[in-house]
Amino acid sequence: MSAAVAVVRTGGRTIALLSLGAAALFVLAYLAAEPSELRLSIALELALLAVAVGVVWPERILYGLVAWLVVLGLVRRLLTLVVAEPAHDPLLLVEPFVVGLLLLGAIRQGAFERRSALATSVAVVSAIIAVSAINPAQGGLSVGLAGLLFLLVPTLGFWIGRTLCTDVVFRRILKLVAALAVPVAVYGLVQTFAGFPHWDERWVLDVEQSYQALNVGAAVRPFSTLPSSAEYAYVVAVGLAVFIAFGLRATRLPMTAAAVGLLGTALILESSRLVVFLAAASLIAMAVGRLRINAPLAAVVVLVGFFIVSAGVGKLVSDTARVGTTGALLQHQVQGLSNPFNSQSSTFFIHLSLVTNGLSSAVSHPAGLGAGAVSLASGKFGGIGRQSEADPSNLAVAAGMPGLLTYLVLAVLAFVRSYALARTRRDSLSLAALAIVTIVFLEWFNGGQYGIALLLWITLGWIDRSWGKERLA
């Protein structure tokens, strides 16, 4: 049997290498004829490579996809030095293509069989989002279909995680994200202290009117290799949590301390207060899960942790009035963390008003406005833009009352299942998974994130798979 497996693997490697060679020759020929289509050529090569490798090692294209989404922003900005960015970048189609390949493999392995309550809620929410794509109120079918790239495609990661993510595969994904978070943080700190390279600076100028959240006064938030500063903050926060989850053994403490120091500094200087609060909440959640504290008390502990973080920041840093980009970002961060409910130093109530307005949309538009209305697709395809910055209000806008209600059920089930698994297993994998669910809370259906949402859904899929095994054990 082992000999047969070896023969199959050898043949598979040969096929993969030949396919890769064919893909490379195709791209070279294409470039020779149409050098202006560099982005399309790269997208085609990546698609062909995914097909070739996925035939033999589907989990490896999953690792590749995770890495690709972390560097996607940098790749797109570097390519602008060679060829202008088109109105509709074909590189954005790499993710849905690879997710589609992985989903086909997952379906063949029974992804939709023996559905739990959590899996059923994911299926219902996904169906509602898919139907919302044809809602004419969002500005046209093209707006709705493009909106699915942000709202529906990431949710397909649930079925991939539920089927393909064994403990071994999920551990490798987490360690890959943590390893990538280190150079990502270094690049972000270089942007903060030394300034932006000219390809990044060019992008900042291009988006200064449409992406106003990138600015903190006269300072510009770092964004590293990611498509946005917010996604950069989430990647750093997830990397920090994973290092802590896996690195508290005595032999790993020096490396963990160094990584946490680096990632913590990068997270603070990114200057997004919500992500810092959620990162702190994730660490508390891991601790209470490890101690097997019951869920209601755990929720209270996490809530108290918010106020401790806020008070601690106010005590530790009393004067942050420094000059320059670093001083502006740090001052903005500290003022918001130490006084989150002060309208003079925090944007909490501005964000809250966006959320409440979004929630009210479920009453004024009970059928919703469509998936494209709460995504970047609205600006690209001339639709109406109604992003509300949080999942419940985004689902209320996109899918009306059905979207809001099913999201609430899904969110409760996801947190209950995540915490129950962490309390039961108390290992690095389950605790890191709980941390990811906590950190990315309110960003599961964000209409502007490319990669971090997919990681969340893969994590929820692994949680559902693992909980099913625990129940059967």
MIKOLBA-345409 format. One record per residue: x, y, z of N, C-alpha, C in turn; residue in three letters. Coordinates in steps of 0.001 Angstrom, whole numbers, plus 500000, padded with zeros to 6 digits. Example, Ala and Ser with C-alpha at 12.3 -4.5 7.8 and 13.67 -1.06 7.14 Angstrom:
! residues 2
513190494310507800512300495500507800513200496700507800Ala/512850497750507080513670498940507140512900500030507870Ser/
***
This chain:
! residues 473
500822498792500000500000500000500000500858501261500000Met/501904501275500842502778502446500907503469502690499578Ser/503837501596498880504484501745497573503526502370496573Ala/502257501947496630501257502502495717501056503992495980Ala/500999504351497264500849505760497620502028506581497111Val/503232506021497246504420506721496780504378506943495278Ala/503911505929494543503805506065493087502814507158492716Val/501666507157493420500653508179493149501195509572493425Val/501899509719494552502443511031494898503493511473493887Arg/504339510536493467505364510874492477504720511315491170Thr/503700510550490737503000510942489522502319512276489668Gly/501751512518490847501091513799491090502065514951491035Gly/503250514752491609504262515808491557504672516090490116Arg/504796515041489337505177515220487938504126516024487190Thr/502863515671487415501774516405486767501775517865487199Ile/501985518091488498501984519467489016503105520288488395Ala/504307519697488297505446520408487726505236520694486244Leu/504712519700485514504444519919484098503388521003483888Leu/502374520977484745501327521996484641501873523382484957Ser/502747523445485952503362524727486293504204525244485143Leu/504968524325484519505767524730483366504894525235482232Gly/503777524554481991502863524990480939502269526353481265Ala/501945526553482547501399527845482963502418528960482750Ala/503675528694483112504724529705482948504924530057481473Ala/504941529038480607505112529289479169503935530084478613Leu/502745529760479111501565530484478652501654531960479022Phe/502061532209480253502148533590480715503216534361479942Val/504368533718479711505421534378478939504943534732477533Leu/504235533802476920503716534067475578502692535197475604Ala/501873535192476637500846536226476758501479537600476960Tyr/502497537634477805503177538904478078503873539429476834Leu/504440538525476071505125538953474847504154539620473882Ala/502914539143473892501923539704472974501214540918473561Ala/500947540890474880500186541956475534500831542343476867Glu/501944543079476847502599543435478111501741544291479024Pro/500717544938478492499859545767479338498921544931480202Ser/498833543629479901497932542744480643498679541946481699Glu/499636542590482349500455541894483340499614541330484481Leu/498661542108484975497844541654486099497013540421485712Arg/496431540468484545495651539325484087496537538101483915Leu/497743538295483423498671537182483234499029536538484570Ser/499298537358485568499634536819486896498439536079487486Ile/497263536654487327496058536001487842495846534646487173Ala/496056534578485867495904533317485149496945532301485591Leu/498169532755485782499216531830486216498903531270487602Glu/498459532123488500498119531655489845496950530672489809Leu/495987530934488923494842530027488801495293528666488284Ala/496137528663487257496638527399486708497488526658487731Leu/498291527390488470499108526769489506498227526146490588Leu/497164526847490954496251526316491967495609525016491492Ala/495220524963490224494626523742489679495638522602489704Val/496874522896489276497901521861489206498234521302490582Ala/498454522190491544498833521740492884497633521141493609Val/496454521708493397495276521244494098494876519827493766Gly/495283519328492589494968517956492218495603516969493199Val/496807517307493668497550516390494530497521516821495992Val/497692518120496236497805518616497609496825519774497828Trp/495546519524497999494597520632498178494910521503499377Pro/495465520906500445495770521723501615496872522732501322Glu/497735522429500358498823523364500055498322524611499324Arg/497303524468498511496766525699497910495997526506498955Ile/495530525842500005494921526588501116495976527429501817Leu/497145526855502086498237527631502686498637528783501757Tyr/498735528454500462499119529488499500498126530617499438Gly/496832530282499542495795531312499506495899532232500713Leu/496132531657501893496285532466503106497454533441502943Val/498583532935502440499751533797502240499477534858501177Ala/498807534482500106498496535409499025497655536586499517Trp/496671536307500350495806537377500834496542538332501765Leu/497600537856502409498386538731503282499258539689502459Val/499729539264501300500623540108500489499905540761499318Val/498612540522499183497874541018498018498001542526497841Leu/497859543270498915497935544726498809499276545191498272Gly/500364544620498781501695545008498323501902544652496860Leu/501468543463496455501611543047495056500894544022494139Val/499697544390494494498934545315493648499605546686493563Arg/500173547147494680500829548461494662502130548422493876Arg/502886547337493989504129547221493227503855547167491726Leu/502779546516491353502473546390489925502099547717489293Leu/501650548676490120501336549991489558502587550692489024Thr/503771550237489452505014550807488924505272550351487501Leu/504618549247487107504837548674485776503678548987484844Val/502468548818485366501273549044484548500194549632485438Val/499432550554484891498394551225485678497344550226486163Ala/496798550506487349495774549623487890494475549805487120Glu/493886548726486633492624548839485893491459549121486829Pro/490346549471486244489155549748487060488720548504487819Ala/488895547344487211488520546080487840489718545149487784His/490396545009488916491653544279488973491401542766488947Asp/491928542044487942491726540587487884492398539833489029Pro/493357540459489704494003539791490834493015539525491970Leu/491942540301492029490941540095493072490118538835492838Leu/490218538267491637489462537052491331490222535783491701Leu/491481535929492114492259534748492505491618534084493724Val/491239534882494715490635534310495925489368533514495630Glu/488361534088494947487159533287494692487425532054493839Pro/488390532137492923488707530967492098489270529841492958Phe/490253530165493805490870529135494642489875528624495682Val/489077529514496247488048529082497194487081528123496508Val/486738528408495257485863527519494506486469526133494326Gly/487770526088493999488457524802493866488418524018495170Leu/488748524692496249488757524030497556487359523589497962Leu/486358524392497624484990524039497973484544522776497236Leu/484939522644495976484599521429495227485184520197495911Leu/486450520310496345487062519198497073486355518915498380Gly/485944519986499063485243519813500340483889519143500141Ala/483184519522499076481873518922498798482016517433498517Ile/483063517066497775483290515649497487483550514847498761Arg/484058515531499781484327514851501043483185514990502053Gln/482049515518501594480867515569502452480750516808503307Gly/481121517961502758481104519202503542479727519532504098Ala/478668519228503344477324519621503751476577518517504488Phe/477247517428504768476586516317505448476642516495506969Glu/475688515896507649475630515904509119475811517318509680Arg/474976518218509181475112519627509568474692519844511018Arg/475490520610511720475160521037513074474294522282513007Ser/473867522768514169473102524020514211473937525173513678Ala/475232525176514008476104526235513506476223526158511990Leu/476436524961511447476560524807509992475271525209509286Ala/474146524859509867472859525232509267472680526741509256Thr/473072527405510329472941528869510376473845529532509349Ser/475047528984509143475944529524508118475312529353506738Val/474727528180506488474100527927505193472938528888504946Ala/472143529143505969470989530037505821471449531469505556Val/472422531945506334472933533303506129473528533432504730Val/474288532433504304474905532477502973473843532528501881Ser/472772531743502034471696531738501040471007533098500980Ala/470783533693502142470138535018502185471014536061501499Ile/472324536008501748473244536950501104473244536739499595Ile/473263535477499157473271535187497721472018535744497044Ala/470866535555497679469619536078497110469636537603497070Val/470256538228498065470292539692498110471061540299496943Ser/471884539495496278472681540012495163471821540447493982Ala/470588539942493896469728540315492775468770541452493136Ile/468932542011494325468074543112494752468355544349493893Asn/467377544860493150467626546013492270467901547308493015Pro/467571547355494313467728548592495075469185548999495239Ala/470131548063495094471536548380495326472190549087494147Gln/471518549089492985472070549808491848472363548961490642Gly/471958547729490626472184546886489457472760545536489827Gly/472606544586488907473065543220489154474579543152489306Leu/475317543968488550476783543939488637477252544347490035Ser/476550545287490660476886545701492023476678544536492993Val/475547543855492849475253542743493730476220541589493575Gly/476538541229492341477460540114492107478849540438492631Leu/479294541675492419480603542071492952480584542091494478Ala/479446542430495060479333542437496514479500541060497125Gly/479173540023496363479344538653496858480807538315497092Leu/481709538994496385483145538772496586483538539047498030Leu/482875540015498661483229540409500017482358539731501078Phe/481101539461500758480184538944501775479973537438501695Leu/479937536885500479479626535461500350480872534589500233Leu/481831534992499401483012534160499168483724533790500475Val/483977534739501394484644534339502640483883533281503431Pro/482528533324503426481764532351504205481957530933503689Thr/482345530776502429482594529443501880483780528782502564Leu/484625529606503188485731529051503958485264528181505106Gly/484030528388505574483493527554506656483461526092506239Phe/482971525831505033482844524447504565484208523845504271Trp/485142524688503845486517524221503624487158523840504951Ile/487004524711505943487559524419507259486910523211507901Gly/485604523061507688484855521951508277485292520605507712Arg/485782520600506465486109519350505784487608519098505672Thr/488352520089505217489763519891504896490697520188506059Leu/490226520959507046491113521394508123491144520382509263Cys/492017519414509140492324518577510287493100519410511296Thr/493344518873512468494135519604513454495508519960512893Asp/496095519039512138497426519288511565497380520446510581Val/496396520438509694496279521507508691495985522847509362Val/495067522850510322494717524107510984495901524658511776Phe/496658523792512420497848524244513149498842524908512198Arg/499021524315511025499945524907510050499454526258509561Arg/498144526389509383497587527678508959497861528749510021Ile/497599528411511274497815529380512351499281529777512450Leu/500169528798512373501596529103512462502067529902511251Lys/501465529645510092501793530435508903501386531887509100Leu/500177532103509607499703533480509841500599534182510854Val/500978533473511930501848534077512948503208534412512363Ala/503752533505511548505057533753510937504998534937509976Ala/503917535032509204503771536150508267503551537473508994Leu/502912537404510170502618538630510915503891539370511323Ala/504988538637511510506231539286511940506787540211510854Val/507064539737509621507525540679508594506482541729508240Pro/505203541371508339504150542349508098504256543493509106Val/504476543157510377504626544184511413505889545010511201Ala/506982544346510809508230545075510556508035546090509444Val/507389545678508362507129546591507247506258547756507713Tyr/505229547459508525504375548523509035505118549507509914Gly/506051549002510723506838549896511574507809550735510751Leu/508323550166509673509175550950508764508363552095508171Val/507134551812507770506272552872507241506023553953508302Gln/505895553528509544505607554481510627506807555357510941Thr/507985554746511071509162555489511533509995556092510397Phe/510064555396509267510934555863508171510170556475507015Ala/508868556261506966508079556800505872507726555726504852Gly/506922556102503888506418555154502903507319555086501675Phe/507614553874501188508281553753499890507419554405498808Pro/508012554703497671507276555512496699506051554794496135His/506077553428496083504886552731495600503736552833496599Trp/504060552833497883503020553017498900502545554461498938Asp/503481555376498794503137556798498812502207557145497648Glu/502483556543496517501640556771495334500216556284495590Arg/500099555127496245498779554585496547498039555480497535Trp/498742556005498533498126556906499511497526558121498804Val/498254558660497850497746559812497106496537559446496265Leu/496533558227495731495421557800494880494122557629495661Asp/494235557237496934493027556906497706492688557954498766Val/493397559082498785493224560041499871491800560599499955Glu/491082560635498838489714561147498869488705560074499262Gln/488939558846498816487972557769499060488241557001500346Ser/489438557094500894489803556299502081490274557248503174Tyr/489343558024503716489692559055504682490108558483506037Gln/489677557252506343490060556633507613491545556302507667Ala/492222556396506536493663556128506510494440557214507241Leu/493833558382507390494521559526507988494135559723509445Asn/495141560083510241494937560505511629495518561909511719Val/494663562900511520495172564260511414496045564363510171Gly/497278564819510380498217564919509266498999563630509058Ala/498874562697509971499602561426509879498798560415509073Ala/499525559463508492498897558376507724499160557065508443Val/498115556292508654498273554999509317499110554054508444Arg/499909553196509052500616552174508276499632551118507787Pro/499980550453506690499125549389506158499939548186505697Phe/501265548303505722502164547192505439501860546553504088Ser/501720545235504057501495544521502800500017544315502509Thr/499153544826503376497712544576503277497007545633502442Leu/495778545344502006495036546325501215494545547519502010Pro/494546547444503340494064548550504160494752548528505507Ser/494718549648506201495328549708507534494535548856508524Ser/493218548782508357492397547971509261492763546497509155Ala/492920546013507934493260544602507766494667544316508286Glu/495554545284508144496893545161508730496806544975510238Tyr/495965545764510892495811545665512347495276544294512750Ala/494320543772511991493749542463512332494764541340512156Tyr/495565541392511098496588540366510894497605540391512034Val/498030541574512431498989541702513536498380541183514834Val/497124541535515094496459541094516324496296539578516360Ala/495927538972515237495796537515515180497151536856515384Val/498193537400514748499530536856514940499966536914516387Gly/499671538024517052500020538170518469499321537106519315Leu/498023536908519081497255535924519855497768534511519614Ala/498121534192518376498620532846518061499960532595518736Val/500833533589518730502122533440519421501906533147520901Phe/500970533847521515500710533623522935500094532247523162Ile/499178531852522297498520530555522457499505529395522356Ala/500484529518521460501415528415521225502759528594521935Phe/503036529778522446504403530059522861504659530247524339Gly/503787529745525204503971529953526642504761528838527321Leu/505267527897526564506164526904527137507514527554527425Arg/508211527018528413509467527635528864510470527783527733Ala/510583526770526879511575526812525809511235527845524736Thr/509961528230524662509543529167523608509369530592524123Arg/509493530798525415509202532114525991510045533245525415Leu/511364533077525222512140534193524657511638534626523276Pro/511387533644522396510874533984521070509488534609521158Met/508647534064522043507301534612522214507338536046522706Thr/508205536312523684508319537671524229508757538657523154Ala/509726538256522340510206539137521272509103539398520250Ala/508393538332519856507328538489518865506185539339519407Ala/505797539100520658504701539871521258505084541345521391Val/506330541610521746506785542991521831506712543691520487Gly/507183543005519450507149543581518101505717543788517627Leu/504905542745517726503537542821517223502687543780518052Leu/502912543808519373502171544733520214502474546181519869Gly/503754546476519621504143547841519223503492548224517901Thr/503538547296516946502934547579515639501433547798515759Ala/500779547008516607499331547135516773498961548477517391Leu/499698548885518407499416550177519046499615551321518061Ile/500704551268517307501025552378516403500195552371515126Leu/499441551292514878498499551339513753497365552304514088Glu/497068552452515389496166553481515892494677553186515685Ser/494318551893515616492899551519515605492529551019516998Ser/491657551750517682491361551434519080490543550153519233Arg/489558549918518335488699548750518471489498547451518412Leu/490470547391517505491254546161517363492076545904518626Val/492582546962519250493340546798520496492432546242521592Val/491227546796521715490276546297522708489937544824522451Phe/489696544488521179489331543114520844490506542162521034Leu/491722542633520763492904541803521011493035541515522506Ala/492821542548523324492859542350524776491757541394525216Ala/490564541544524631489450540656524968489776539217524585Ala/490476539025523462490818537665523025491789537003523995Ser/492723537766524530493671537211525498492951536827526797Leu/492004537662527206491216537339528399490358536101528133Ile/489775536030526944488938534878526588489758533588526612Ala/490986533640526102491841532455526145492139532045527582Met/492373533038528436492702532736529827491516532106530551Ala/490315532678530379489152532131531086488745530783530503Val/488982530599529196488723529300528602489673528244529132Gly/490921528624529276491921527694529832491569527318531273Arg/490993528264532020490609528011533412489233527363533539Leu/488559527172532401487241526534532368486190527290533178Arg/486255528611533109485230529432533761483951529345532938Ile/482792529296533592481534529152532850481278530395532001Asn/480490530213530942480329531243529919479797532580530448Ala/478734532629531265478254533940531752479316534703532538Pro/480023533998533427481072534658534192482218535086533286Leu/482517534265532278483574534618531328483243535912530598Ala/481963536083530212481546537311529528481742538524530433Ala/481435538360531710481633539454532670483118539787532801Val/483950538759532870485397538971532997485937539727531786Val/485485539344530597485931540040529384485488541499529407Val/484247541756529837483743543127529896484549543955530893Leu/484830543386532051485655544086533041487037544353532465Val/487534543405531666488839543585531042488905544812530152Gly/487788545138529469487737546343528653488044547582529500Phe/487396547670530641487576548848531490488971548870532120Phe/489526547699532422490882547652532970491891548148531936Ile/491712547695530689492597548156529611492507549664529468Val/491284550174529470491080551615529323491736552383530464Ser/491488551950531711492058552641532868493572552488532898Ala/494054551308532522495502551065532541496242551956531564Gly/495669552138530392496306553011529401496368554435529924Val/495276554884530532495263556237531069496287556452532157Gly/496551555425532972497530555536534052498961555452533553Lys/499193554533532621500566554284532175501097555378531266Leu/500214555959530479500664556972529514499890558249529767Val/500499559148530472499810560386530826500086561521529856Ser/501186561402529105501523562487528178502065561898526891Asp/501302562006525837501741561481524542501818562587523491Thr/501908563813523937501941564940523003503328565048522371Ala/503576564201521407504852564204520703504635564708519286Arg/505704565088518641505597565582517272505838564440516315Val/505458564670515055505722563680514032504625562638513924Gly/504806561761512923503812560729512649503616559805513836Thr/504715559328514421504621558391515540503862558997516702Thr/504174560254517036503497560917518134502015561088517871Gly/501655561448516631500242561643516294499461560336516396Ala/500052559250515876499377557955515926499241557457517365Leu/500310557614518148500275557164519534499298557975520362Leu/499314559293520163498392560156520912496942559823520578Gln/496667559617519301495318559242518875494889557931519521His/495806556969519576495510555665520162495229555785521656Gln/496120556465522361496011556548523817494777557328524239Val/494502558429523564493330559224523927492043558427523753Gln/491965557667522678490773556870522445490643555713523414Gly/491766555063523749491725553923524662491411554348526097Leu/491972555475526499491781555911527884490433556600528097Ser/489846557151527024488540557814527142487644557394525973Asn/487255556113525929486513555623524763485139556255524586Pro/484560556827525648483227557403525551483263558941525552Phe/484451559499525365484602560952525290484562561359523823Asn/483544562071523421483377562440522014484479563357521507Ser/485221563986522428486306564872522016487567564102521632Gln/487722562894522175488948562141521919488688560779521279Ser/487431560411521109487106559098520562486033559230519492Ser/486106558354518503485089558336517439484029557272517713Thr/483945556796518958483022555713519294481585556057518908Phe/481144557258519244479745557603518992479474557823517504Phe/480503558209516746480331558318515293480082556937514703Ile/480916555975515120480741554608514634479418554027515113His/479039554351516349477784553836516890476589554352516098Leu/476665555597515669475553556148514893475429555456513536Ser/476572555078512939476527554333511681475863552976511877Leu/476182552346513011475597551038513301474094551156513533Val/473681552126514351472245552275514645471464552650513386Thr/472042553482512531471377553818511272471235552579510390Asn/472290551744510407472221550513509635471152549573510157Gly/471061549455511477470052548580512073468639549068511754Leu/468453550367511740467129550907511428466723550618509988Ser/467718550327509151467413550003507756466594548729507641Ser/466737547816508632465957546578508608464468546850508758Ala/464136548011509344462734548407509499462250549155508264Val/463072550112507796462656550911506637462757550126505326Ser/463689549161505272463834548319504080463904546857504530His/462785546275504910462796544920505494463370543850504580Pro/463375544069503267463964543104502329465432543409502059Ala/465928544505502612467327544875502416467574545612501120Gly/468816546081500956469216546830499761470155546042498861Leu/470638544887499325471522544074498502472939544016499036Gly/473634542924498730474998542708499225475963543782498752Ala/475739544303497543476653545315497019476589546638497742Gly/475486546900498421475305548192499084476246548383500257Ala/476742547281500857477613547405502024479041546960501708Val/479410546978500440480753546553500050481410547607499170Ser/482694547394498897483415548295497996482860548258496582Leu/482057547236496280481475547113494943480582548298494599Ala/479977548901495622479078550020495349479806551174494686Ser/481028551452495144481794552533494536482349552172493175Gly/482716550905492978483320550464491720482310550392490582Lys/481048550040490917480057549801489869478892550786489907Phe/479053551873490633478046552922490610476789552644491395Gly/476890551806492428475725551521493257475627552468494433Gly/474661552232495300474526553053496500475435552483497586Ile/476118553350498305477029552918499352476428553122500722Gly/476202552010501469475593552110502794476360551258503808Arg/477691551243503709478473550488504683478259551061506079Gln/478104550162507052477794550614508411478839550175509433Ser/479927549544508988481107549270509800480959548159510831Glu/479857547427510832479700546327511786478773545280511184Ala/478967544034511580478227542931510970476708543016511116Asp/476165543218512333474702543219512430474049544291511576Pro/474622545479511565474036546547510757474301546338509270Ser/475449545770508903475708545457507497474706544439506963Asn/474414543401507756473429542402507329472032542990507296Leu/471751543931508212470442544593508202470267545404506924Ala/471325546100506500471255546892505268471191545989504050Val/472049544978504002472149544136502816470949543220502641Ala/470499542608503734469455541577503624468249541840504503Ala/468113543031505042466936543395505802466771542614507093Gly/465537542453507513465252541773508780465690540305508772Met/465481539556507669465976538168507659467486538085507867Pro/468234538990507241469687538986507401470110539292508825Gly/469461540270509437469803540650510806469507539510511782Leu/468334538915511690467939537870512635468817536624512491Leu/469087536225511264469927535034511079471362535305511517Thr/471835536533511335473175536858511825473247536732513342Tyr/472236537240514039472242537173515506472283535725515985Leu/471508534853515334471535533433515685472917532853515425Val/473479533166514264474807532667513892475870533125514880Leu/475842534405515242476863534943516142476809534270517506Ala/475610534070518031475469533412519335475990531974519262Val/475573531237518238476022529857518085477538529775517929Leu/478108530703517158479557530679516920480336530903518208Ala/479919531876519007480651532140520247480439531030521279Phe/479219530525521355478953529428522291479787528214521929Val/479813527870520640480570526702520208482077526927520383Arg/482563528116520059483996528412520179484455528306521621Ser/483665528890522520484056528879523926483921527482524531Tyr/482869526767524134482690525403524638483859524509524218Ala/484306524650522986485431523840522515486707524203523269Leu/486930525510523486488129525943524210488113525418525649Ala/486951525447526296486840524929527675487054523422527724Arg/486630522731526679486727521278526669488154520815526369Thr/488753521380525326490080520916524898491217521613525623Arg/491078522919525828492075523717526551493468523607525929Arg/493550523362524638494847523271523977495090524524523143Asp/496282524610522578496664525814521829495747526064520642Ser/495346524999519950494510525161518762493150525767519112Leu/492474525191520081491136525674520424491182527073521030Ser/492213527370521815492329528706522413492640529753521356Leu/493522529413520401493821530345519313492592530573518445Ala/491804529518518217490574529664517433489597530608518129Ala/489450530457519432488585531363520196489085532801520085Leu/490392532985520123490968534329519998490644534942518637Ala/490737534145517573490451534671516235488989535083516117Ile/488092534244516611486663534579516568486396535888517324Val/487101536094518421486923537307519226487516538527518535Thr/488723538394518029489402539540517402488646540042516188Ile/488136539127515379487485539515514121485989539777514331Val/485542539762515578484142540042515871483726541377515258Phe/482558541395514647481969542543513950482569542762512566Leu/483532541898512152484143542020510830483936540751510003Glu/483004539899510402482765538658509670482159538932508302Trp/481367540003508218480707540365506953481076541799506570Phe/482334542130506695482787543473506343482887543587504823Asn/482324544630504299482319544799502846483598545355502278Gly/484670545455503100485913546002502587487132545169502891Gly/486955544005503524488097543155503863488267542080502802Gln/489513541821502414489781540802501407490151539453502027Tyr/490970539473503081491545538233503548491203537787504947Gly/491128538707505893490990538299507288489653537604507526Ile/488625537970506756487319537320506922487394535848506531Ala/488148535510505494488280534111505095488916533287506204Leu/489936533831506858490576533126507978489563532865509085Leu/488700533830509355487674533655510385486747532497510046Leu/486296532416508801485348531374508422486009530000508374Trp/487259529940507977487993528675508045488085528224509501Ile/488341529173510382488427528868511816487101528346512354Thr/486002528995511991484691528530512443484390527134511899Leu/484821526858510661484630525526510110485396524476510887Gly/486646524806511247487439523864512058486796523663513427Trp/486275524733514018485608524630515319484416523684515227Ile/483609523829514178482440522972514017482852521517513825Asp/483886521295513017484392519934512797484892519332514106Arg/485662520116514852486274519608516073485242519354517157Ser/484224520222517235483203520030518252482399518754517968Trp/482160518475516676481467517252516329482240516020516759Gly/483554516080516611484393514942517051484392514820518562Lys/484401515967519259484385515918520720483089515287521229Glu/481981515597520568480701515048520990480637513542520762Arg/481328513072519695481317511649519380482316510857520213Leu/483303511577520784484361510879521538483832510298522843Ala/
***
